[in-house]
Amino acid sequence: MSAPEAHLLIVDDDERIRGLLQKFLLRNGFLVTAARDAAHARRLLAGLEFDLIVLDVMMPGEDGIDLTRSLRETLETPILLLTAKGETEDRIAGLEAGADDYLPKPFEPKELLLRINAILRRVPQESPAGSVPQVLHLGPVRYDVERGELWRGDTPVHLTATESQLMKIFAASPDQPVSRAELVEKLGRDRGQAQERAVDVQITRLRRKIEQDPKQPRYLQTVRGAGYMLAPD
């Protein structure tokens, strides 16, 4: 999927900001739908499919983090949070809720565009018809490498775009540790301790979907001094 074909949902209670974002993204080739609050966004999501959700954190009623956490129960659409809070703890809270990335306000429109395109590039593409899937077995969970799908028995396990990209990275070199810095680079993010901490949060979330006991991981292991490693059966 190329970025200009993507359909974005913008959720912001500020009418002026919502309008400016919509006009800017339309000019850059996206299809854009806007929602004024969480309830409006839910109604739109019930009838339309989106490639990415750009979601303001500070909204009256149900805020962006609570909405993200709720949507993640059934939805794997990538979510980019817009937050006026600059503290690392607040950004981590958004990632723990299920967001794929965050952008602190104020921001340059071009940076928003770069973040959106980076997330869309991480979304797994459908594999060609007739391809033979390569499957990694992780106890009762299996990962279809070609399709980028995680299954527990006959039930699909929803992965966010970032979780899908992490699985692709690990599946490309099973039983080999990948450093946090390398994960940050392959995810297309800026280097730094804050981003490495964000990767740790994503790993914790991914373990909850893979491991029987996420606190004592068997398949997505921490390799002391070397990073993380996927160790399939």
ROKEMI-998071 format. One record per residue (C-alpha): x, y, z; residue number from 1. Coordinates in Angstrom, 3 decimals, m for minus. Layout:
N
<<X; Y; Z>; NUM> ...
***
This chain:
233
<<0.000; 0.000; 0.000>; 1> <<1.499; 3.337; m0.959>; 2> <<0.998; 6.215; 1.455>; 3> <<m1.011; 8.463; m0.925>; 4> <<m3.695; 5.765; m1.185>; 5> <<m4.134; 5.527; 2.576>; 6> <<m7.365; 6.521; 4.313>; 7> <<m6.685; 8.360; 7.580>; 8> <<m9.013; 9.056; 10.500>; 9> <<m8.203; 12.304; 12.351>; 10> <<m9.651; 12.553; 15.875>; 11> <<m9.322; 15.931; 17.609>; 12> <<m11.806; 18.001; 19.609>; 13> <<m10.257; 21.293; 18.423>; 14> <<m12.146; 22.235; 15.251>; 15> <<m9.382; 24.563; 13.992>; 16> <<m6.608; 21.962; 14.396>; 17> <<m8.837; 19.256; 12.965>; 18> <<m9.511; 21.352; 9.879>; 19> <<m5.854; 22.287; 9.395>; 20> <<m4.721; 18.655; 9.660>; 21> <<m7.409; 17.542; 7.243>; 22> <<m6.465; 20.145; 4.624>; 23> <<m2.729; 19.451; 4.963>; 24> <<m3.090; 15.691; 4.630>; 25> <<m5.539; 16.001; 1.730>; 26> <<m2.980; 18.167; m0.093>; 27> <<m0.442; 15.375; 0.407>; 28> <<m2.609; 12.802; m1.329>; 29> <<m4.353; 11.042; 1.552>; 30> <<m8.010; 10.265; 1.929>; 31> <<m9.035; 11.918; 5.211>; 32> <<m12.044; 11.594; 7.502>; 33> <<m12.295; 13.663; 10.694>; 34> <<m13.980; 12.995; 14.041>; 35> <<m14.616; 15.536; 16.808>; 36> <<m14.367; 13.128; 19.774>; 37> <<m14.068; 9.470; 20.775>; 38> <<m17.794; 8.751; 20.376>; 39> <<m17.786; 10.217; 16.848>; 40> <<m14.673; 8.180; 16.012>; 41> <<m16.362; 4.973; 17.195>; 42> <<m19.348; 5.589; 14.917>; 43> <<m17.051; 6.120; 11.935>; 44> <<m14.975; 3.040; 12.744>; 45> <<m18.135; 0.945; 12.925>; 46> <<m18.836; 1.605; 9.245>; 47> <<m15.478; 2.398; 7.616>; 48> <<m12.015; 0.867; 7.435>; 49> <<m8.979; 3.092; 7.903>; 50> <<m5.276; 2.568; 7.281>; 51> <<m4.190; 4.752; 10.212>; 52> <<m5.737; 6.754; 13.057>; 53> <<m4.216; 10.109; 14.106>; 54> <<m5.568; 10.617; 17.616>; 55> <<m5.281; 13.561; 20.005>; 56> <<m4.663; 12.511; 23.605>; 57> <<m6.227; 15.473; 25.434>; 58> <<m9.935; 15.277; 24.656>; 59> <<m12.935; 15.787; 26.966>; 60> <<m14.711; 12.646; 28.069>; 61> <<m12.889; 9.570; 26.792>; 62> <<m9.312; 10.691; 26.117>; 63> <<m6.996; 9.393; 23.426>; 64> <<m5.172; 6.887; 25.625>; 65> <<m8.398; 5.335; 26.922>; 66> <<m9.775; 5.172; 23.377>; 67> <<m6.564; 3.551; 22.146>; 68> <<m6.699; 0.935; 24.901>; 69> <<m10.333; 0.153; 24.081>; 70> <<m9.798; m0.029; 20.310>; 71> <<m6.855; m2.387; 20.726>; 72> <<m9.205; m5.054; 22.105>; 73> <<m10.628; m5.608; 18.612>; 74> <<m8.745; m3.376; 16.156>; 75> <<m5.210; m3.580; 14.752>; 76> <<m5.284; m0.341; 12.727>; 77> <<m2.095; 1.680; 13.409>; 78> <<m2.554; 4.584; 15.846>; 79> <<m0.422; 7.735; 16.038>; 80> <<m1.020; 9.778; 19.188>; 81> <<m0.742; 13.574; 19.243>; 82> <<0.094; 14.731; 22.755>; 83> <<0.815; 18.054; 24.400>; 84> <<2.600; 16.197; 27.184>; 85> <<6.343; 15.949; 26.722>; 86> <<7.245; 13.692; 29.631>; 87> <<8.602; 10.262; 28.721>; 88> <<6.209; 8.585; 31.181>; 89> <<3.195; 10.032; 29.365>; 90> <<4.466; 8.864; 25.992>; 91> <<5.165; 5.402; 27.396>; 92> <<1.588; 5.280; 28.707>; 93> <<0.349; 5.794; 25.160>; 94> <<2.552; 3.007; 23.809>; 95> <<1.459; 0.672; 26.588>; 96> <<m2.162; 1.396; 25.662>; 97> <<m1.422; 0.139; 22.146>; 98> <<m0.318; 3.157; 20.114>; 99> <<2.284; 2.620; 17.393>; 100> <<3.953; 6.009; 17.759>; 101> <<3.483; 9.436; 19.311>; 102> <<4.193; 13.023; 18.265>; 103> <<4.446; 15.778; 20.901>; 104> <<2.792; 19.136; 20.252>; 105> <<3.692; 21.569; 18.866>; 106> <<5.015; 19.820; 15.761>; 107> <<5.903; 20.693; 12.200>; 108> <<3.377; 19.381; 9.637>; 109> <<6.238; 17.804; 7.681>; 110> <<7.231; 15.743; 10.748>; 111> <<3.655; 14.485; 11.050>; 112> <<3.805; 13.456; 7.401>; 113> <<7.098; 11.620; 7.943>; 114> <<5.725; 9.784; 10.986>; 115> <<2.570; 8.730; 9.128>; 116> <<4.550; 7.436; 6.156>; 117> <<6.961; 5.578; 8.455>; 118> <<4.067; 3.798; 10.193>; 119> <<2.395; 2.904; 6.904>; 120> <<5.655; 1.395; 5.634>; 121> <<5.688; m0.879; 8.678>; 122> <<2.239; m2.316; 7.965>; 123> <<2.673; m5.900; 6.666>; 124> <<1.766; m6.364; 3.027>; 125> <<m0.376; m9.233; 1.789>; 126> <<1.693; m12.064; 0.387>; 127> <<1.268; m13.168; m3.239>; 128> <<m1.401; m15.761; m3.886>; 129> <<m0.123; m19.316; m3.895>; 130> <<3.014; m18.598; m1.857>; 131> <<4.089; m21.358; 0.500>; 132> <<3.937; m20.045; 4.085>; 133> <<6.881; m20.435; 6.388>; 134> <<5.667; m21.018; 9.928>; 135> <<7.476; m20.585; 13.237>; 136> <<6.032; m22.498; 16.198>; 137> <<6.062; m20.818; 19.603>; 138> <<4.375; m23.391; 21.816>; 139> <<0.612; m23.104; 21.225>; 140> <<1.222; m20.007; 19.085>; 141> <<2.388; m20.071; 15.475>; 142> <<3.672; m17.236; 13.295>; 143> <<3.157; m17.287; 9.534>; 144> <<6.246; m15.466; 8.264>; 145> <<4.983; m14.914; 4.715>; 146> <<1.637; m13.497; 5.762>; 147> <<2.846; m11.753; 8.905>; 148> <<0.073; m13.433; 10.925>; 149> <<0.116; m14.733; 14.493>; 150> <<m2.282; m17.531; 15.462>; 151> <<m3.230; m19.270; 18.694>; 152> <<m4.874; m22.467; 17.523>; 153> <<m7.581; m21.412; 15.059>; 154> <<m7.827; m17.904; 16.524>; 155> <<m5.874; m15.026; 14.949>; 156> <<m3.937; m12.843; 17.399>; 157> <<m4.195; m9.159; 16.533>; 158> <<m0.856; m7.400; 16.080>; 159> <<m0.335; m3.673; 15.812>; 160> <<1.787; m2.387; 12.930>; 161> <<4.803; m2.028; 15.230>; 162> <<4.323; m5.500; 16.713>; 163> <<4.046; m6.928; 13.202>; 164> <<7.284; m5.231; 12.208>; 165> <<9.036; m6.554; 15.311>; 166> <<7.896; m10.086; 14.488>; 167> <<9.224; m9.701; 10.944>; 168> <<12.582; m8.511; 12.275>; 169> <<12.903; m11.392; 14.746>; 170> <<11.591; m14.002; 12.300>; 171> <<14.248; m12.982; 9.765>; 172> <<16.957; m14.180; 12.155>; 173> <<15.549; m16.634; 14.719>; 174> <<17.830; m17.710; 17.555>; 175> <<20.004; m14.651; 16.963>; 176> <<19.881; m11.667; 19.339>; 177> <<18.907; m8.268; 17.952>; 178> <<20.086; m5.222; 19.902>; 179> <<17.704; m2.516; 21.068>; 180> <<19.589; 0.043; 18.971>; 181> <<19.175; m2.136; 15.875>; 182> <<15.462; m2.549; 16.574>; 183> <<15.072; 1.224; 16.879>; 184> <<16.867; 1.688; 13.552>; 185> <<14.846; m0.987; 11.730>; 186> <<11.612; 0.483; 13.056>; 187> <<12.600; 3.775; 11.406>; 188> <<12.800; 5.785; 14.607>; 189> <<15.263; 8.347; 15.919>; 190> <<18.078; 6.968; 18.008>; 191> <<18.213; 7.579; 21.742>; 192> <<17.429; 6.068; 25.135>; 193> <<13.794; 7.207; 25.021>; 194> <<13.190; 5.234; 21.812>; 195> <<15.002; 2.197; 23.202>; 196> <<12.728; 2.390; 26.254>; 197> <<9.754; 2.586; 23.871>; 198> <<10.990; m0.612; 22.177>; 199> <<11.084; m2.296; 25.609>; 200> <<7.409; m1.394; 26.038>; 201> <<6.548; m2.869; 22.636>; 202> <<8.437; m6.065; 23.531>; 203> <<6.476; m6.342; 26.780>; 204> <<3.200; m6.023; 24.863>; 205> <<4.291; m8.569; 22.278>; 206> <<5.252; m11.066; 24.965>; 207> <<1.713; m10.916; 26.348>; 208> <<0.502; m12.239; 22.994>; 209> <<3.170; m14.949; 22.618>; 210> <<4.182; m16.219; 26.024>; 211> <<2.278; m18.393; 28.475>; 212> <<4.090; m16.507; 31.250>; 213> <<5.237; m13.093; 29.930>; 214> <<7.284; m12.484; 33.102>; 215> <<9.352; m15.593; 32.354>; 216> <<9.552; m15.510; 28.538>; 217> <<10.428; m18.738; 26.759>; 218> <<10.173; m17.631; 23.132>; 219> <<10.929; m13.886; 23.063>; 220> <<13.977; m13.889; 25.268>; 221> <<16.152; m11.148; 26.715>; 222> <<19.814; m11.826; 25.967>; 223> <<21.889; m10.007; 28.549>; 224> <<24.094; m7.380; 26.942>; 225> <<22.913; m8.293; 23.430>; 226> <<19.211; m7.404; 23.143>; 227> <<16.227; m9.635; 22.368>; 228> <<15.964; m12.961; 20.546>; 229> <<13.107; m15.036; 19.129>; 230> <<13.634; m18.702; 20.008>; 231> <<10.982; m20.829; 18.254>; 232> <<10.479; m24.552; 18.906>; 233> 
***
